[in-house]
Amino acid sequence: MVEFNIVAPTAGDRLLAGGGAPLDPSRRDPWNGKANRVPTLNYIQDFFREAERAGFDSILLGTGDSLLTDPLVSASAVISATERIKFLMAIRPGVTAPALFARQLAAIDHYSEGRALVNIVTGGSPADLAADGDFLDHSARYKRTREFVYLIRRLFEDEHVNHAGDYYRLENAFLELKSRDRSCPAIYLGGQSGSAMNVAAELADVYLMYSETLDSDHSRMRDIQARAASFGRTIETGITFIVVVGNTEEEALRKARALIPTGSEAADRKRDYVLSGESAGLKRLHTLMEGAKEQDYWLGPNRWAGLTQVTSGSSVTIVGTPDQVTDRIVEYAELGFTKFLFRGFPLLESARELGEHIIPRVQARLRAAAKEASL
């Protein structure tokens, strides 16, 4: 079953990619100069309601950036404003303890009546991690992540947990408030390194990847499925990208180009961040973008890496008319991808646009294909 997800603007909503916004002398908030719109409680609740009306299945509440409002607090603040949409809450194992997080997760799942999901973020920037007091190297971080996810699952699925590992020790730990069906809420995990993929293959429900090219994305999907099979299990795969829609392909490309800030500051800042970090995924995207310069950043039909110049994370952009964007998404669904995570600028308008022009088209195409296959 295909599901549609979008990123929440919990670090503020921006009109341009790459961060930054004009300074407003009348504003006294920490997002001034970095986001055009402040993530007030009303704005975040309106965004969640809009995404729910648009047909999204879940919303990612991110972590890492100090301007991101806490994902657990943010999720709890919008539960009563929504009815159906799920909360994909990002968490770094290095900043919390498994038993504490399990209780927090169980509480949100309880109050939301089963709408809690988890996105495990091991972290790839030593500077960001150090700011949170996390000084483990790349290999040790993924060993800790494995132990963290293992314990979260055990706390939800076992009556009592005793564990003495390399990073955590629990004695007679238990979780009285469990999920509605006493299973662990679905766990998403990404990362391009072999260590990341092995942890996901062994313990995650969904492996989430940054989009690159269709062929490389398909290859990584086959890779993670083979790794999961080696553990005697299956895993779903998700893909994330930016979408820019226009009445014509030319209009969509103009809109995409207009998202790039003028000057070189954003591109310089993004390059320095990626090259100074340890994220294999971000480095792969940066190399892919550099290699596509002579093709005006085109990677394939309707697939553009121009925004990778100025923004990190998911940055490959599907650019085209509603039917062209639908074609590209359906290609992924036909390959077996089941989760689609979208970004956009600004996110509120992107949610509306995707809900109006893309989600219904994709759903109709997939229903028609399923009906034809059943004949």
C-alpha positions in Angstrom: 0.0 0.0 0.0 1.4 3.4 -1.1 1.5 6.1 1.5 2.2 9.8 1.2 4.2 11.8 3.7 5.4 15.4 4.0 7.9 17.2 6.2 6.5 19.5 8.9 7.7 23.2 9.0 8.8 22.9 12.6 11.9 25.0 11.8 9.7 27.6 10.2 8.5 27.8 6.6 10.7 29.2 3.9 10.0 30.6 0.5 13.4 29.7 -0.8 15.6 26.6 -0.6 18.9 26.7 1.1 17.8 28.5 4.3 17.7 32.2 5.0 15.1 34.9 4.7 15.2 38.7 4.9 15.7 40.1 8.3 12.6 41.8 9.6 13.3 44.5 12.3 9.8 44.0 13.7 10.5 40.3 14.5 12.1 39.2 17.8 12.0 35.5 17.2 15.0 33.1 16.7 13.8 32.3 13.2 14.1 35.9 12.0 16.5 35.9 9.0 16.3 32.1 8.7 12.6 31.4 7.9 9.9 33.5 6.4 7.2 32.2 8.7 7.5 31.4 12.4 6.4 27.9 13.5 3.8 29.1 15.9 1.4 26.6 17.4 -1.4 27.9 15.2 0.8 27.7 12.1 1.8 24.1 12.8 -1.8 23.0 13.6 -3.0 24.7 10.4 -0.3 22.8 8.5 -1.3 19.5 9.9 -5.0 20.1 9.2 -4.1 21.1 5.6 -1.9 18.0 5.1 -4.7 15.8 6.5 -7.3 17.4 4.1 -4.8 17.0 1.2 -4.7 13.2 1.7 -1.3 12.8 3.3 -0.9 9.7 5.6 1.8 11.0 7.9 4.0 14.0 8.6 7.7 13.9 9.5 8.7 16.0 12.5 12.4 16.5 12.2 15.3 16.7 14.6 18.9 17.9 14.6 18.7 21.6 13.8 18.4 23.7 17.0 15.6 25.8 15.3 13.5 22.7 14.9 10.9 22.5 17.7 11.1 19.2 19.6 9.3 16.5 17.6 7.7 14.8 20.6 6.4 18.1 22.0 5.3 19.2 18.6 3.4 16.0 17.9 1.6 16.1 21.3 0.6 19.7 20.5 -1.2 18.8 17.3 -2.9 15.5 18.3 -6.2 17.2 19.1 -6.1 19.3 15.9 -6.1 16.1 13.7 -8.1 12.9 13.4 -6.3 10.6 11.0 -2.8 11.7 10.1 0.2 9.9 11.7 3.2 11.5 13.4 6.6 10.3 12.1 8.8 11.6 14.9 12.5 11.8 14.4 14.8 10.8 17.4 18.5 10.7 17.9 19.6 7.8 20.1 22.5 9.9 21.4 20.2 12.4 23.2 17.8 10.1 25.1 17.5 6.7 26.8 15.6 3.8 25.3 13.3 3.3 28.3 12.5 7.0 28.6 11.8 7.3 24.8 9.7 4.2 24.8 7.4 5.7 27.5 7.2 9.0 25.6 6.4 7.1 22.4 3.8 5.0 24.1 2.1 8.1 25.5 1.8 9.8 22.2 0.6 6.6 20.6 -2.0 6.3 23.3 -3.3 9.9 23.1 -3.3 9.8 19.3 -5.1 6.4 19.2 -2.4 4.6 17.4 -0.9 7.3 15.2 2.7 7.3 16.3 5.7 6.4 14.0 9.4 6.7 14.7 12.2 7.9 12.4 15.6 6.9 13.9 18.3 9.5 13.0 21.8 8.4 13.9 23.3 11.7 12.7 26.1 12.5 10.2 27.4 15.9 11.3 30.1 15.7 14.1 29.5 19.4 14.9 25.8 19.0 15.3 26.2 15.9 17.4 28.9 17.5 19.6 26.5 20.3 20.3 24.2 17.7 21.8 27.0 16.1 23.8 27.4 13.1 21.4 31.1 12.4 20.6 31.0 8.8 19.3 32.5 8.1 16.0 30.5 6.9 13.0 30.9 3.2 13.6 30.1 3.4 17.3 27.0 5.6 16.6 25.5 2.9 14.4 26.3 0.2 17.0 24.5 2.3 19.6 21.6 2.8 17.2 21.2 -0.9 16.7 21.1 -1.4 20.5 18.7 1.4 20.9 16.2 0.1 18.3 16.5 -3.4 19.6 15.6 -2.2 23.1 12.7 -0.1 21.9 11.2 -3.1 20.2 11.7 -5.4 23.2 10.2 -2.8 25.6 7.0 -2.8 23.5 6.8 -6.5 22.7 8.2 -8.2 25.9 6.8 -8.1 29.4 10.2 -7.4 31.1 13.6 -6.6 29.7 17.0 -7.3 31.1 19.9 -6.2 29.0 23.6 -5.5 29.4 25.1 -4.1 26.2 27.9 -1.9 25.1 25.8 1.3 25.5 22.7 0.5 27.6 22.0 -1.5 30.7 18.4 -2.3 31.8 17.3 -4.4 34.8 13.8 -5.6 34.9 12.6 -2.8 32.7 9.0 -2.9 31.6 6.5 -0.8 29.7 3.0 -1.0 31.1 1.5 1.4 28.6 2.0 -0.2 25.2 0.6 0.4 21.8 -3.0 -0.5 21.1 -2.0 -3.9 19.6 1.0 -4.4 21.9 3.4 -4.1 18.9 6.1 -1.5 18.5 5.1 1.5 16.4 6.6 1.3 12.9 10.3 2.3 12.8 11.8 4.2 9.9 15.6 4.3 9.4 17.8 5.8 6.7 21.4 6.1 5.9 23.6 5.2 2.9 26.5 3.5 4.7 26.8 -0.3 5.1 26.4 0.1 8.8 23.2 2.0 8.4 21.7 -0.4 5.9 22.5 -3.4 8.1 20.8 -1.9 11.1 17.7 -1.0 9.0 17.7 -4.5 7.4 17.8 -6.2 10.8 15.4 -4.1 12.8 13.5 -1.3 10.9 10.1 -1.6 9.3 10.9 1.0 6.6 14.2 1.9 5.0 14.0 5.6 3.9 16.4 6.9 1.3 17.2 10.2 -0.5 16.3 10.0 -4.1 19.2 10.0 -6.6 18.5 8.5 -10.0 15.8 6.0 -10.7 18.4 3.2 -11.5 20.5 3.9 -8.3 17.3 4.1 -6.2 16.1 0.8 -7.5 19.5 -0.8 -6.9 19.5 0.4 -3.3 16.0 -1.0 -2.8 17.1 -4.4 -4.0 20.2 -4.1 -1.7 18.2 -3.4 1.4 15.7 -6.1 0.6 18.5 -8.6 0.1 20.0 -7.6 3.5 16.7 -7.9 5.2 16.2 -11.4 3.7 19.5 -12.4 5.2 18.0 -11.7 8.6 14.9 -13.7 7.6 12.6 -10.7 7.3 11.2 -8.2 4.8 11.3 -4.4 4.8 9.4 -1.7 3.1 11.3 1.0 1.2 10.5 4.7 1.1 11.9 7.5 -1.1 12.1 11.2 -0.5 12.4 14.2 -2.9 11.2 17.7 -3.6 8.4 18.2 -6.0 7.8 21.4 -8.1 4.7 21.4 -10.3 3.8 23.7 -13.2 1.2 24.0 -15.9 4.0 23.2 -18.3 7.4 21.6 -17.8 9.0 24.9 -18.6 6.9 26.7 -16.0 7.8 24.1 -13.4 11.5 24.5 -14.1 11.2 28.3 -13.8 9.6 27.8 -10.4 12.3 25.4 -9.3 15.1 27.8 -10.4 13.4 30.6 -8.6 13.8 28.7 -5.3 17.6 29.2 -5.4 18.7 32.2 -3.5 20.8 34.8 -5.3 24.5 35.0 -4.6 26.9 32.2 -3.5 26.3 32.2 0.3 23.7 29.4 0.4 25.7 27.2 -2.0 29.0 27.8 0.0 27.3 27.1 3.3 25.7 23.9 2.0 28.9 22.6 0.4 30.9 23.2 3.6 28.3 21.5 5.7 28.3 18.4 3.6 32.0 18.1 3.1 32.8 18.6 6.8 30.3 15.9 7.8 30.2 12.2 7.8 26.9 11.6 6.0 27.4 9.1 3.1 24.0 10.1 1.7 24.7 13.8 1.5 28.1 13.2 0.0 26.6 11.0 -2.7 24.1 13.7 -3.5 26.7 16.4 -3.7 28.9 14.3 -6.0 25.8 13.5 -8.2 25.0 17.2 -8.4 28.6 18.1 -9.3 28.6 15.5 -12.0 25.4 16.9 -13.6 26.5 20.5 -14.0 27.3 20.1 -17.7 23.7 18.8 -18.2 22.2 21.8 -16.4 21.8 19.5 -13.4 19.4 17.1 -15.2 19.6 13.5 -14.0 16.8 12.1 -16.1 13.3 12.8 -17.2 11.8 15.4 -14.9 14.6 14.8 -12.4 16.7 17.9 -11.5 19.6 18.3 -9.1 19.7 22.1 -9.2 18.4 22.6 -5.7 21.2 20.2 -4.4 23.5 23.2 -4.9 21.9 25.0 -1.9 20.0 22.6 0.3 21.1 19.4 2.1 19.0 16.4 2.9 16.5 15.3 0.3 17.2 17.7 -2.6 16.7 15.9 -6.0 13.6 17.5 -7.4 10.8 16.1 -9.6 10.0 19.0 -11.9 7.1 18.9 -14.4 3.4 19.0 -15.0 1.0 17.2 -12.7 0.9 14.3 -15.2 4.7 14.1 -15.5 5.2 14.2 -11.8 2.5 11.5 -11.4 4.4 9.4 -14.0 7.6 9.6 -12.0 6.0 8.6 -8.7 4.1 5.7 -10.3 7.4 4.5 -11.7 8.7 4.1 -8.1 5.4 2.5 -7.0 5.7 0.0 -9.8 9.2 -0.9 -8.6 7.9 -1.6 -5.1 8.5 1.6 -3.2 5.6 2.1 -0.8 6.4 5.3 1.1 6.8 8.7 -0.5 8.2 11.6 1.6 7.9 15.1 0.0 9.6 18.4 0.7 8.7 21.8 -0.8 9.1 25.5 -0.4 7.0 26.7 1.3 5.7 23.6 2.8 2.2 24.8 3.5 1.5 25.6 -0.2 3.3 22.5 -1.3 1.0 20.3 0.8 -2.0 22.0 -0.8 -0.6 21.6 -4.3 0.3 18.0 -3.9 -3.1 17.3 -2.4 -4.9 18.9 -5.3 -2.8 17.8 -8.3 -0.6 14.8 -7.4 -2.0 12.5 -4.7 -5.4 12.0 -6.5 -3.7 11.3 -9.8 -1.3 8.8 -8.4 -4.1 7.0 -6.4 -6.2 6.8 -9.6 -3.4 5.4 -11.6 -2.5 2.8 -9.1 -6.2 1.8 -8.6 -6.6 1.4 -12.4 -3.4 -0.7 -12.6 -4.6 -2.9 -9.8 -8.0 -3.4 -11.4 -6.4 -4.2 -14.8 -4.0 -6.7 -13.1 -7.0 -8.4 -11.4 -8.8 -9.1 -14.7 
